[in-house]
């Protein structure tokens, strides 16, 4: 290297970079860093050690500087002599191993794939990396960023930012566990009555708070240990002689109008929050959570839009009322003995708009546009594989009292169809292949049946419950003959059925009367009953240890909405998923929203709709893999697993060729598989990782691709050969020359 030898600048620089002193400093720092990483991994976890040591930028730069030091140390000895051979080989081996590490870090792949027996082949794997992605289709922008939420969670002072032209998206908070939080707010006029109950006991460190909403099948009942607590309309037994559960069973309906905002469309709500069960004192049982579909949209009652809140604002346009698995259906208000005959016998015209969805076929969402609710149930059946013209848009099933109707959707679109034998007519049916709410209007964003829905109206005349009850033909013991589709009056209280149609059980019913006052009725398992008026703040013993209940708050017209919130907020019910708080800014407008891992969401800010999601990064594969069978070997005489074996099938998309392999512990499978594939490190290696003892048709495989695998062995062999040469080969040529 003549240039280096005669350069006034290059030679000193080369001496410094290849000096032994620099090498000792580099090695000392690397040794200390590895020790710190080992301690961090043992005390915390691998992610912590990788984030602060092994994957830290300074550590990577330190290794690169060590590589430069090794190369410069070899160059300083040019021209090389025979006794430099071992020195050169050793340094070359270390450099090769460092290069291999960089190749594996940059192009290597490590992830997992979960397979199910009989399921479709999988053509992607899940990496152990978390990615946050945001897109604005209207702006033509889509960006993503890797985030380490467990080690470096975002904060308001240190957010994770993405910029989509004039829309700034940032992560400003992180929660290891999110929950669904029910928020109940007062509205001006429309809305359902709601009460907030507080349960207290000396055994519980904190009181338990729970909302009950009248007329909402998902929120009108809770289970407290063996007892059931209900919120219902009407009066207690002493005032009317009739229990509400019986009135509901015979079709009586409260006279209030349910708030449109108390319901979420299937495409937008977090998921149906089931009846709450307070399983043990001091704790609430988590509710189920269904991730929302990408592309759904709703708005909350406040000024800031929120996709997790009800879809319609209080200003008035269309709304929907969710009627679920225990829908209260009828067409008249509750009739009490002291009601006037004129009020109870007056017929009322009703008009109701229904939303039914193929993905939730048995759930009706209805909004009374005028008059009392109709009580009609609807179900939408859609088969994407249908070939007949009459079935391509599905079928609609209606239940009116004891009558059932079924229509092919193709035959009722934009038509008025009378429901024979009833006073109702089906109007304005509209089929939406890909349902969305845009500007409070139900629209279809594409012709592909991604989220099929049907919107229609029911119109007719609803007869009053009491007027209809005069025509009821009673059977024995006060039962009614429904064969003529007549309304029925209730049984006596002592023969009343329970809310679920079974024999009376222990429980507490809170009644909301037409005088807007609360009353209660308690029934013990022995059949003992107690009734009375219920005031705000009044404690009621529940008969379970020292537990007491009181009504803390009553809202006559309540708007109910579900939203995601961290579990540290009171009342949140876990969905067993982490979440991030997304803040969007466009000009002076700011919007914040929690999103859950693996549940894409979106929101509108200004005129732009922004989609965002976060979760494990998914890497596509250029082939697919399927599980043919999964075997579990157990120790003889026990149920303890001794080993697992997965029989998988690899499928090449180009020629549709297949390759079958068996994978078990310490026996991985490579794909593509050809002679010498392990030496090159270019194939994917599938190893048995875990299994599900509750589902023997499921297996999880670890997938590794290490393109620098061969360099690791080459470098190791070079280091061994160099050391051997320096200590055992170098003296012999000198000794031979000395003897000569």
Secondary structure per residue as TSV (DSSP state, phi and psi in degrees):
chain	resnum	aa	ss	phi	psi
A	1	X	-	360.0	80.1
A	2	X	H	-61.7	-37.4
A	3	X	H	-62.1	-43.1
A	4	X	H	-66.9	-37.6
A	5	X	H	-70.0	-30.9
A	6	X	H	-105.5	1.0
A	7	X	-	-87.8	133.7
A	8	X	T	-74.8	-18.7
A	9	X	T	-103.0	-44.6
A	10	X	H	-67.3	-38.2
A	11	X	H	-63.6	-48.9
A	12	X	H	-62.4	-38.4
A	13	X	H	-64.7	-41.2
A	14	X	H	-65.9	-37.6
A	15	X	H	-64.8	-39.4
A	16	X	H	-67.9	-47.5
A	17	X	H	-66.6	-28.2
A	18	X	T	-102.7	13.7
A	19	X	-	-74.5	154.6
A	20	X	H	-69.0	-34.2
A	21	X	H	-62.2	-43.6
A	22	X	H	-64.3	-38.6
A	23	X	H	-62.3	-40.9
A	24	X	H	-65.2	-39.8
A	25	X	H	-64.4	-45.6
A	26	X	H	-61.2	-45.8
A	27	X	H	-66.1	-37.9
A	28	X	H	-63.8	-43.8
A	29	X	H	-65.4	-40.8
A	30	X	H	-64.4	-39.4
A	31	X	H	-63.1	-45.2
A	32	X	H	-64.0	-42.1
A	33	X	H	-62.9	-41.3
A	34	X	H	-64.9	-36.9
A	35	X	H	-65.4	-43.6
A	36	X	H	-63.1	-41.6
A	37	X	H	-62.8	-37.8
A	38	X	H	-64.9	-43.8
A	39	X	H	-65.5	-42.4
A	40	X	H	-62.9	-38.1
A	41	X	H	-69.6	-34.8
A	42	X	H	-76.1	-36.3
A	43	X	H	-86.2	-31.0
A	44	X	S	-114.0	-100.2
A	45	X	-	-159.6	176.4
A	46	X	H	-64.5	-37.1
A	47	X	H	-61.4	-38.3
A	48	X	H	-65.8	-45.2
A	49	X	H	-64.4	-40.0
A	50	X	I	-67.9	-40.9
A	51	X	I	-67.2	-40.5
A	52	X	I	-97.5	-14.9
A	53	X	I	-125.9	-75.0
A	54	X	I	-67.6	-35.0
A	55	X	T	-102.7	6.4
A	56	X	-	-69.5	142.9
A	57	X	H	-58.0	-36.8
A	58	X	H	-66.9	-35.5
A	59	X	H	-69.3	-39.8
A	60	X	H	-63.3	-43.1
A	61	X	H	-64.0	-35.6
A	62	X	H	-65.2	-40.3
A	63	X	H	-66.4	-38.7
A	64	X	H	-64.1	-39.1
A	65	X	H	-66.2	-36.6
A	66	X	H	-63.7	-39.8
A	67	X	H	-62.5	-41.4
A	68	X	H	-64.1	-40.8
A	69	X	H	-60.8	-41.9
A	70	X	H	-66.3	-41.6
A	71	X	H	-66.7	-43.4
A	72	X	H	-66.1	-35.0
A	73	X	H	-62.5	-35.9
A	74	X	H	-72.5	-41.0
A	75	X	H	-66.4	-31.0
A	76	X	T	-63.1	-24.5
A	77	X	T	-92.8	8.2
A	78	X	-	-74.6	141.0
A	79	X	S	-70.6	139.2
A	80	X	-	-78.3	144.5
A	81	X	-	-104.1	167.3
A	82	X	G	-59.3	-34.7
A	83	X	G	-75.0	-6.4
A	84	X	G	-82.7	-5.4
A	85	X	H	-58.9	-50.5
A	86	X	H	-63.3	-39.2
A	87	X	H	-60.9	-45.5
A	88	X	H	-66.6	-43.3
A	89	X	H	-63.2	-42.3
A	90	X	H	-63.4	-48.1
A	91	X	H	-64.5	-37.7
A	92	X	H	-63.4	-38.9
A	93	X	H	-63.5	-41.3
A	94	X	H	-65.5	-42.0
A	95	X	H	-62.6	-41.4
A	96	X	H	-61.5	-41.1
A	97	X	H	-66.9	-36.9
A	98	X	H	-66.8	-40.4
A	99	X	H	-63.7	-40.2
A	100	X	H	-60.5	-40.6
A	101	X	H	-61.6	-40.4
A	102	X	H	-68.1	-39.4
A	103	X	H	-64.1	-45.4
A	104	X	H	-63.8	-38.1
A	105	X	H	-68.1	-34.2
A	106	X	H	-85.5	-46.0
A	107	X	H	-112.6	-0.8
A	108	X	-	-74.7	157.7
A	109	X	E	-131.8	134.7
A	110	X	E	-144.0	120.6
A	111	X	E	-159.0	-166.7
A	112	X	E	-136.4	153.3
A	113	X	E	-137.0	132.0
A	114	X	E	-106.3	126.3
A	115	X	E	-118.3	150.0
A	116	X	E	-125.3	137.8
A	117	X	B	-64.1	128.9
A	118	X	T	84.4	-4.9
A	119	X	S	-84.7	172.1
A	120	X	-	-67.6	149.8
A	121	X	-	-60.0	148.1
A	122	X	E	-103.7	134.2
A	123	X	E	-120.7	28.4
A	124	X	E	-153.4	161.5
A	125	X	E	-132.2	156.2
A	126	X	E	-99.0	124.2
A	127	X	E	-89.7	159.5
A	128	X	E	-86.5	51.2
A	129	X	E	-136.2	143.6
A	130	X	E	-104.2	130.7
A	131	X	E	-125.0	139.6
A	132	X	E	-110.3	130.9
A	133	X	E	-129.8	138.7
A	134	X	E	-137.3	143.6
A	135	X	E	-147.0	148.8
A	136	X	E	-128.9	95.2
A	137	X	T	-56.6	-35.5
A	138	X	T	-66.4	-26.9
A	139	X	T	-96.5	-7.4
A	140	X	T	68.5	29.8
A	141	X	E	-116.7	141.0
A	142	X	E	-151.1	119.9
A	143	X	E	-135.9	154.5
A	144	X	E	-142.4	160.7
A	145	X	E	-153.7	135.6
A	146	X	E	-73.9	137.4
A	147	X	E	-133.1	147.8
A	148	X	-	-115.4	86.7
A	149	X	T	-73.0	-31.1
A	150	X	T	-73.8	-36.2
A	151	X	T	-91.6	-44.7
A	152	X	S	-124.7	75.0
A	153	X	-	-66.9	143.6
A	154	X	-	-71.5	150.2
A	155	X	-	-135.6	172.1
A	156	X	S	-64.8	-31.4
A	157	X	S	-82.5	-25.4
A	158	X	S	-131.8	70.6
A	159	X	-	-79.5	162.1
A	160	X	E	-98.8	116.7
A	161	X	E	-113.5	145.5
A	162	X	E	-135.2	139.8
A	163	X	E	-117.1	121.7
A	164	X	E	-109.9	80.3
A	165	X	T	57.4	-112.7
A	166	X	T	-91.7	6.3
A	167	X	E	-107.7	121.5
A	168	X	E	-101.4	124.6
A	169	X	E	-115.8	132.2
A	170	X	E	-143.8	146.5
A	171	X	E	-93.7	122.9
A	172	X	E	-118.1	-2.9
A	173	X	E	-162.6	159.1
A	174	X	E	-141.1	136.7
A	175	X	E	-126.0	129.7
A	176	X	S	-69.6	-19.6
A	177	X	S	-148.9	128.5
A	178	X	E	-102.9	161.2
A	179	X	E	-140.8	163.5
A	180	X	E	-90.8	123.0
A	181	X	E	-111.4	123.5
A	182	X	E	-89.2	120.4
A	183	X	E	-109.3	129.9
A	184	X	E	-118.3	125.6
A	185	X	E	-130.3	152.5
A	186	X	E	-76.3	136.5
A	187	X	-	-114.6	169.9
A	188	X	S	-70.0	-47.8
A	189	X	S	-137.3	-67.8
A	190	X	-	-73.8	157.6
A	191	X	S	136.9	159.4
A	192	X	E	-93.2	147.0
A	193	X	E	-64.2	145.7
A	194	X	E	-143.4	145.4
A	195	X	E	-127.3	145.1
A	196	X	E	-107.1	118.5
A	197	X	E	-98.5	143.4
A	198	X	E	-123.9	126.2
A	199	X	E	-108.5	132.7
A	200	X	E	-133.6	148.1
A	201	X	-	-158.5	150.6
A	202	X	T	-66.6	-20.3
A	203	X	T	-79.4	-18.3
A	204	X	S	-101.7	131.7
A	205	X	S	-67.5	-29.9
A	206	X	S	-134.4	149.2
A	207	X	-	-68.9	154.9
A	208	X	E	-104.1	129.8
A	209	X	E	-113.3	136.5
A	210	X	E	-148.8	134.5
A	211	X	E	-92.1	141.1
A	212	X	E	-121.6	133.4
A	213	X	E	-118.5	126.8
A	214	X	T	-69.7	132.3
A	215	X	T	82.3	-2.1
A	216	X	-	-100.3	111.3
A	217	X	T	-60.9	-23.8
A	218	X	T	-87.5	-14.9
A	219	X	T	-132.5	13.0
A	220	X	S	-97.7	-0.2
A	221	X	E	-144.0	139.0
A	222	X	E	-131.7	157.9
A	223	X	E	-111.1	123.6
A	224	X	E	-116.6	95.6
A	225	X	T	62.3	-130.1
A	226	X	T	-81.4	-7.0
A	227	X	E	-100.0	156.9
A	228	X	E	-118.4	133.6
A	229	X	E	-116.3	124.4
A	230	X	E	-123.2	152.8
A	231	X	E	-119.4	118.5
A	232	X	E	-138.3	163.3
A	233	X	E	-94.4	154.7
A	234	X	S	118.2	-158.3
A	235	X	-	-123.3	167.7
A	236	X	-	-78.4	175.3
A	237	X	H	-63.6	-40.1
A	238	X	H	-65.3	-30.2
A	239	X	H	-86.5	-30.2
A	240	X	H	-121.6	-18.3
A	241	X	S	75.0	7.5
A	242	X	S	-134.8	134.6
A	243	X	-	-83.8	144.9
A	244	X	H	-62.2	-36.8
A	245	X	H	-58.0	-35.5
A	246	X	H	-71.5	-39.3
A	247	X	H	-61.3	-41.1
A	248	X	H	-65.3	-40.5
A	249	X	H	-62.9	-23.2
A	250	X	T	-105.6	16.3
A	251	X	T	93.9	15.5
A	252	X	-	-81.8	145.2
A	253	X	-	-128.5	137.0
A	254	X	-	-62.8	153.5
A	255	X	S	-85.2	-7.2
A	256	X	S	-75.0	161.2
A	257	X	-	-103.8	117.8
A	258	X	-	-58.6	143.1
A	259	X	-	-72.9	135.8
A	260	X	G	-63.3	-30.2
A	261	X	G	-79.9	-3.0
A	262	X	G	-80.8	2.8
A	263	X	-	-127.6	152.6
A	264	X	-	-121.2	139.3
A	265	X	-	-69.8	151.0
A	266	X	T	-58.4	-26.5
A	267	X	T	-82.5	-8.6
A	268	X	T	-127.2	-26.7
A	269	X	S	-78.0	159.8
A	270	X	S	-58.8	-32.0
A	271	X	-	145.5	154.6
A	272	X	-	-64.0	120.5
A	273	X	-	-82.4	111.8
A	274	X	-	-71.7	173.7
A	275	X	-	-54.6	137.6
A	276	X	E	-83.3	138.7
A	277	X	E	-119.2	122.1
A	278	X	E	-91.6	94.1
A	279	X	-	-72.4	-35.9
A	280	X	B	-146.2	153.3
A	281	X	T	-56.7	131.6
A	282	X	T	88.0	-5.3
A	283	X	B	-136.8	150.4
A	284	X	-	-111.8	146.1
A	285	X	-	-80.5	130.0
A	286	X	-	-61.6	145.6
A	287	X	-	-91.0	165.3
A	288	X	-	-75.4	157.9
A	289	X	-	-139.4	129.7
A	290	X	-	-114.1	126.4
A	291	X	-	-63.2	143.5
A	292	X	-	-80.9	155.6
A	293	X	-	-79.2	148.5
A	294	X	T	-67.7	125.6
A	295	X	T	107.2	-2.6
A	296	X	-	-78.0	158.6
A	297	X	-	-150.2	135.9
A	298	X	-	-144.4	172.4
A	299	X	-	-137.8	148.3
A	300	X	-	-94.6	173.8
A	301	X	S	-70.1	-27.4
A	302	X	S	-77.3	-177.4
A	303	X	S	-73.5	-27.0
A	304	X	S	-87.9	124.5
A	305	X	-	-68.4	145.7
A	306	X	-	-146.9	119.7
A	307	X	T	-62.6	-16.4
A	308	X	T	-92.2	1.5
A	309	X	S	-107.4	168.6
A	310	X	-	-56.5	154.3
A	311	X	S	-83.4	-10.8
A	312	X	S	-123.9	142.9
A	313	X	-	-85.2	165.6
A	314	X	T	-73.6	-3.3
A	315	X	T	-71.7	-15.6
A	316	X	-	127.3	-13.1
A	317	X	S	-70.7	-154.7
A	318	X	-	-67.1	146.5
A	319	X	-	-137.4	171.6
A	320	X	-	-133.5	148.1
A	321	X	E	-119.7	125.7
A	322	X	E	-80.2	125.5
A	323	X	E	-116.3	119.0
A	324	X	-	-105.4	-141.0
A	325	X	T	-71.5	-16.3
A	326	X	T	-131.2	67.7
A	327	X	-	-77.0	134.2
A	328	X	-	-84.4	111.9
A	329	X	-	-124.8	129.9
A	330	X	-	-179.1	-175.8
A	331	X	S	-125.2	11.3
A	332	X	S	-137.1	157.4
A	333	X	-	-69.4	168.8
A	334	X	-	-66.9	129.5
A	335	X	-	-104.6	123.7
A	336	X	-	-104.5	159.7
A	337	X	T	-57.6	-31.0
A	338	X	T	-89.8	8.3
A	339	X	S	-76.3	150.7
A	340	X	-	-77.1	151.1
A	341	X	H	-65.9	-32.7
A	342	X	H	-64.9	-40.4
A	343	X	H	-67.7	-39.5
A	344	X	H	-80.6	-22.4
A	345	X	H	-98.8	-6.2
A	346	X	-	-72.4	126.9
A	347	X	-	-79.4	144.3
A	348	X	E	-126.1	138.2
A	349	X	E	-79.0	135.4
A	350	X	E	-125.2	145.2
A	351	X	E	-140.8	128.1
A	352	X	E	-137.2	136.6
A	353	X	E	-103.3	133.5
A	354	X	E	-115.6	143.7
A	355	X	E	-122.5	121.8
A	356	X	E	-127.1	146.1
A	357	X	E	-128.7	141.3
A	358	X	T	-67.0	-32.1
A	359	X	T	-76.7	-18.0
A	360	X	E	-129.9	70.9
A	361	X	E	-65.4	-25.7
A	362	X	E	-102.6	11.8
A	363	X	E	-112.3	125.2
A	364	X	E	-101.6	136.6
A	365	X	E	-118.9	121.0
A	366	X	E	-134.8	147.9
A	367	X	E	-129.8	121.6
A	368	X	E	-74.6	107.0
A	369	X	E	-75.2	-33.8
A	370	X	E	-156.2	146.6
A	371	X	S	74.6	-176.7
A	372	X	S	-74.5	162.3
A	373	X	-	-61.3	149.1
A	374	X	-	-80.8	-27.5
A	375	X	-	77.4	11.0
A	376	X	-	-82.1	133.8
A	377	X	E	-100.3	146.5
A	378	X	E	-135.1	149.6
A	379	X	E	-139.3	136.2
A	380	X	E	-112.6	117.2
A	381	X	E	-107.3	124.3
A	382	X	-	-132.0	127.1
A	383	X	-	-115.1	107.9
A	384	X	T	-65.3	-16.4
A	385	X	T	-94.1	3.7
A	386	X	-	-63.3	140.1
A	387	X	-	-110.4	-27.0
A	388	X	S	-69.0	141.9
A	389	X	G	-60.6	-37.6
A	390	X	G	-72.0	-17.0
A	391	X	G	-106.2	-2.8
A	392	X	T	-67.2	-26.0
A	393	X	T	-106.9	13.3
A	394	X	-	87.1	-175.1
A	395	X	E	-128.3	150.3
A	396	X	E	-114.1	128.2
A	397	X	E	-112.8	132.1
A	398	X	E	-121.9	142.3
A	399	X	E	-122.9	114.5
A	400	X	E	-116.4	108.5
A	401	X	T	54.0	-116.6
A	402	X	T	-100.5	5.9
A	403	X	E	-98.5	146.6
A	404	X	E	-124.2	136.8
A	405	X	E	-126.2	144.3
A	406	X	E	-135.2	129.4
A	407	X	E	-130.0	143.8
A	408	X	E	-76.1	128.9
A	409	X	G	-58.5	-35.5
A	410	X	G	-58.6	-26.1
A	411	X	G	-92.2	-6.3
A	412	X	T	-121.0	2.9
A	413	X	B	-65.8	129.3
A	414	X	T	54.6	36.5
A	415	X	-	-130.9	159.5
A	416	X	-	-100.2	117.1
A	417	X	E	-118.4	109.4
A	418	X	E	-67.3	141.6
A	419	X	-	-92.2	100.5
A	420	X	T	-57.6	139.0
A	421	X	T	82.3	1.8
A	422	X	S	-130.2	175.3
A	423	X	S	-95.7	15.3
A	424	X	E	-111.6	152.7
A	425	X	E	-132.0	136.7
A	426	X	E	-91.0	124.3
A	427	X	E	-125.0	149.5
A	428	X	E	55.7	45.7
A	429	X	E	-68.3	135.5
A	430	X	E	-135.6	127.1
A	431	X	E	-96.4	129.2
A	432	X	E	-121.6	105.7
A	433	X	T	-62.3	-37.3
A	434	X	B	-131.7	82.9
A	435	X	E	-66.7	134.2
A	436	X	E	-146.7	159.9
A	437	X	E	-104.1	118.6
A	438	X	E	-124.1	117.6
A	439	X	T	53.6	43.6
A	440	X	T	68.3	13.5
A	441	X	E	-115.3	140.8
A	442	X	E	-79.6	120.5
A	443	X	E	-135.5	167.6
A	444	X	E	-113.1	124.3
A	445	X	S	-87.3	-7.6
A	446	X	-	-159.5	170.5
A	447	X	S	-92.8	-0.2
A	448	X	S	-84.6	130.4
A	449	X	-	-73.6	70.2
A	450	X	S	-82.5	-43.7
A	451	X	B	-135.5	70.8
A	452	X	-	-63.5	138.9
A	453	X	E	-146.5	160.5
A	454	X	E	-133.2	131.1
A	455	X	E	-118.7	129.2
A	456	X	E	-153.2	171.0
A	457	X	E	-122.3	149.5
A	458	X	E	-118.5	127.1
A	459	X	E	-131.2	149.1
A	460	X	E	166.2	-167.1
A	461	X	E	-112.0	125.0
A	462	X	E	-100.5	121.7
A	463	X	-	-80.1	149.0
A	464	X	-	-66.8	147.9
A	465	X	H	-62.8	-38.3
A	466	X	H	-75.1	-36.8
A	467	X	H	-62.9	-41.2
A	468	X	H	-69.0	-30.2
A	469	X	H	-68.7	-20.0
A	470	X	T	-71.1	-19.9
A	471	X	T	-95.0	7.3
A	472	X	-	-77.0	133.8
A	473	X	-	-93.7	112.8
A	474	X	B	-84.2	139.2
A	475	X	-	-93.6	-158.0
A	476	X	G	-69.7	147.7
A	477	X	G	57.6	33.1
A	478	X	G	79.2	6.2
A	479	X	-	-75.2	161.1
A	480	X	B	-113.1	149.2
A	481	X	-	-94.3	110.8
A	482	X	-	-90.9	4.0
A	483	X	T	-65.2	-26.9
A	484	X	T	-98.8	12.9
A	485	X	-	58.4	40.3
A	486	X	-	-97.2	149.3
A	487	X	-	-69.0	152.7
A	488	X	-	-120.9	142.3
A	489	X	-	-88.0	156.3
A	490	X	-	-75.3	163.7
A	491	X	-	-75.6	168.3
A	492	X	-	-61.3	157.5
A	493	X	G	-62.8	-36.0
A	494	X	G	-71.0	-14.6
A	495	X	G	-110.5	14.8
A	496	X	-	-69.4	147.4
A	497	X	-	-84.1	161.1
A	498	X	-	-75.7	169.6
A	499	X	T	-56.3	-24.5
A	500	X	T	-106.2	14.4
A	501	X	S	81.6	12.0
A	502	X	S	-108.7	-174.2
A	503	X	S	-67.9	151.8
A	504	X	-	-56.5	142.0
A	505	X	-	-130.7	172.8
A	506	X	S	-65.0	137.6
A	507	X	E	174.8	174.7
A	508	X	E	-128.7	129.6
A	509	X	E	-116.0	128.0
A	510	X	E	-102.5	121.2
A	511	X	E	-100.2	137.5
A	512	X	E	-110.5	109.2
A	513	X	-	-85.2	171.3
A	514	X	T	-69.9	-15.8
A	515	X	T	-86.0	9.0
A	516	X	S	62.8	28.8
A	517	X	-	-112.4	157.7
A	518	X	E	-102.4	140.3
A	519	X	E	-136.0	162.5
A	520	X	E	-135.3	156.5
A	521	X	E	-140.7	124.8
A	522	X	E	-112.7	134.6
A	523	X	E	-124.9	130.1
A	524	X	-	-90.3	169.0
A	525	X	T	-64.9	-24.6
A	526	X	T	-81.5	-1.8
A	527	X	S	94.4	-1.3
A	528	X	-	-71.7	142.5
A	529	X	E	-128.4	149.4
A	530	X	E	-143.4	137.9
A	531	X	E	-134.9	167.1
A	532	X	E	167.2	176.1
A	533	X	E	-79.5	156.9
A	534	X	E	-129.9	118.5
A	535	X	-	-102.0	157.1
A	536	X	T	-63.9	128.5
A	537	X	T	88.0	-2.1
A	538	X	-	-80.3	128.3
A	539	X	E	-83.0	136.7
A	540	X	E	-124.0	117.7
A	541	X	E	-64.7	137.2
A	542	X	-	-95.4	-8.3
A	543	X	S	77.9	10.3
A	544	X	S	-114.2	99.4
A	545	X	T	54.0	-130.1
A	546	X	T	-106.5	24.1
A	547	X	-	-70.4	136.3
A	548	X	E	-128.5	152.8
A	549	X	E	-128.4	144.9
A	550	X	E	-142.7	153.6
A	551	X	E	-87.4	111.6
A	552	X	E	-83.9	-29.4
A	553	X	E	-156.3	142.0
A	554	X	E	-126.7	125.7
A	555	X	E	-116.9	119.3
A	556	X	E	-73.1	-36.1
A	557	X	E	-128.5	98.8
A	558	X	E	-110.2	140.1
A	559	X	E	-104.8	122.9
A	560	X	E	-111.4	131.7
A	561	X	E	-142.2	148.1
A	562	X	E	-103.3	135.9
A	563	X	E	-144.3	158.0
A	564	X	E	-81.5	144.6
A	565	X	E	-156.4	156.2
A	566	X	E	-61.3	153.2
A	567	X	T	-69.1	-13.8
A	568	X	T	-76.6	-6.6
A	569	X	S	-84.1	137.1
A	570	X	T	-63.1	134.8
A	571	X	T	92.2	-8.7
A	572	X	-	-72.3	135.7
A	573	X	E	-110.1	123.9
A	574	X	E	-61.6	143.9
A	575	X	-	-114.2	6.0
A	576	X	S	55.9	47.2
A	577	X	-	-150.3	140.0
A	578	X	-	-73.4	168.1
A	579	X	E	-155.0	163.2
A	580	X	E	-128.2	152.0
A	581	X	E	-97.1	117.0
A	582	X	E	-98.4	130.1
A	583	X	E	-116.0	126.6
A	584	X	E	-114.6	138.8
A	585	X	E	-133.5	131.9
A	586	X	E	-141.5	105.7
A	587	X	T	66.9	-125.8
A	588	X	T	-91.1	-6.5
A	589	X	E	-87.5	131.9
A	590	X	E	-128.6	136.2
A	591	X	E	-136.4	134.0
A	592	X	E	-123.2	144.7
A	593	X	E	-159.0	137.3
A	594	X	E	-83.7	139.0
A	595	X	E	-129.6	149.4
A	596	X	E	-97.3	153.6
A	597	X	T	-63.3	132.3
A	598	X	T	78.3	6.2
A	599	X	-	-120.9	92.9
A	600	X	-	-57.4	144.6
A	601	X	E	-140.6	172.8
A	602	X	E	-156.2	164.0
A	603	X	E	-154.2	157.3
A	604	X	E	-106.0	129.3
A	605	X	E	-126.2	115.9
A	606	X	T	67.8	-129.9
A	607	X	T	-99.0	3.3
A	608	X	E	-105.2	139.1
A	609	X	E	-101.7	127.5
A	610	X	E	-114.3	126.6
A	611	X	E	-101.4	139.3
A	612	X	E	-148.9	154.4
A	613	X	E	-162.1	160.2
A	614	X	E	-148.3	153.4
A	615	X	E	165.1	-169.0
A	616	X	E	-66.4	140.1
A	617	X	E	-72.9	137.1
A	618	X	E	-109.9	130.9
A	619	X	E	-113.9	124.3
A	620	X	E	-72.9	150.8
A	621	X	E	-109.6	152.4
A	622	X	E	-88.6	17.3
A	623	X	E	-153.0	175.7
A	624	X	E	-127.9	158.0
A	625	X	E	-136.3	140.5
A	626	X	E	-132.5	154.3
A	627	X	E	-98.8	118.4
A	628	X	E	-87.4	-37.5
A	629	X	E	-161.3	154.6
A	630	X	E	-135.5	125.3
A	631	X	E	-114.1	141.5
A	632	X	E	-124.2	115.1
A	633	X	E	-90.7	133.3
A	634	X	E	-117.1	151.4
A	635	X	-	-62.5	141.5
A	636	X	T	-60.5	128.5
A	637	X	T	82.2	1.5
A	638	X	S	-134.5	174.1
A	639	X	-	-102.3	8.6
A	640	X	-	-73.3	130.0
A	641	X	E	-70.6	134.9
A	642	X	E	-101.1	-21.5
A	643	X	E	-179.7	163.5
A	644	X	E	-129.4	148.9
A	645	X	E	-142.9	127.4
A	646	X	E	-109.7	127.5
A	647	X	E	-100.8	108.7
A	648	X	E	-114.6	162.2
A	649	X	E	-131.3	121.8
A	650	X	E	-93.7	138.0
A	651	X	E	-126.3	123.0
A	652	X	E	-89.3	125.0
A	653	X	T	-71.7	-23.7
A	654	X	T	-67.2	-53.0
A	655	X	T	-114.0	6.0
A	656	X	-	59.8	25.3
A	657	X	-	-77.5	153.8
A	658	X	E	-124.6	154.5
A	659	X	E	-139.3	120.9
A	660	X	E	-101.1	134.2
A	661	X	E	-141.2	154.4
A	662	X	E	-109.5	134.6
A	663	X	E	-123.4	126.8
A	664	X	E	-145.1	-178.2
A	665	X	T	-57.1	128.8
A	666	X	T	64.3	15.2
A	667	X	B	-133.1	75.9
A	668	X	-	-76.2	172.6
A	669	X	E	-124.6	139.5
A	670	X	E	-105.4	144.0
A	671	X	E	-148.4	130.8
A	672	X	S	-63.9	149.8
A	673	X	-	-111.9	115.6
A	674	X	-	-150.0	164.0
A	675	X	T	-58.6	130.6
A	676	X	T	82.3	8.7
A	677	X	H	-64.6	-32.3
A	678	X	H	-68.9	-31.4
A	679	X	H	-70.2	-34.9
A	680	X	H	-78.5	-31.5
A	681	X	T	73.8	17.7
A	682	X	-	-93.5	-7.1
A	683	X	S	-93.5	160.4
A	684	X	E	-86.4	131.0
A	685	X	E	-105.1	120.6
A	686	X	E	-103.2	124.2
A	687	X	E	-126.6	149.2
A	688	X	E	-69.2	124.2
A	689	X	E	-110.3	-53.2
A	690	X	E	-156.6	176.9
A	691	X	E	-148.9	169.7
A	692	X	E	-114.2	108.0
A	693	X	T	-63.8	-19.4
A	694	X	T	-89.8	-7.6
A	695	X	E	-146.2	98.2
A	696	X	E	-79.6	7.6
A	697	X	E	-100.7	11.5
A	698	X	E	-122.1	142.2
A	699	X	E	-145.5	150.9
A	700	X	E	-121.3	127.0
A	701	X	E	-114.9	140.8
A	702	X	E	-87.3	136.6
A	703	X	E	-120.9	125.0
A	704	X	E	-131.1	135.3
A	705	X	E	-129.5	116.9
A	706	X	-	-123.3	90.1
A	707	X	T	-66.2	-17.4
A	708	X	T	-99.7	19.0
A	709	X	H	-59.8	-44.5
A	710	X	H	-67.1	-33.5
A	711	X	H	-65.4	-30.1
A	712	X	H	-61.7	-45.0
A	713	X	H	-73.0	-37.8
A	714	X	H	-62.6	-45.5
A	715	X	H	-62.2	-41.8
A	716	X	H	-64.0	-41.9
A	717	X	H	-66.5	-36.3
A	718	X	H	-65.3	-41.6
A	719	X	H	-62.0	-44.9
A	720	X	H	-63.3	-42.0
A	721	X	H	-66.8	-38.7
A	722	X	H	-65.4	-43.7
A	723	X	H	-64.3	-41.7
A	724	X	H	-61.8	-40.5
A	725	X	I	-65.8	-43.3
A	726	X	I	-64.0	-37.0
A	727	X	I	-96.8	-24.8
A	728	X	I	-120.8	-22.2
A	729	X	I	-99.1	-36.9
A	730	X	H	-60.9	-39.9
A	731	X	H	-67.7	-26.5
A	732	X	H	-68.1	-42.0
A	733	X	H	-62.0	-40.0
A	734	X	H	-65.2	-42.5
A	735	X	H	-65.0	-39.2
A	736	X	H	-64.9	-39.6
A	737	X	H	-67.7	-38.2
A	738	X	H	-65.4	-39.6
A	739	X	H	-66.3	-38.7
A	740	X	-	-66.6	360.0
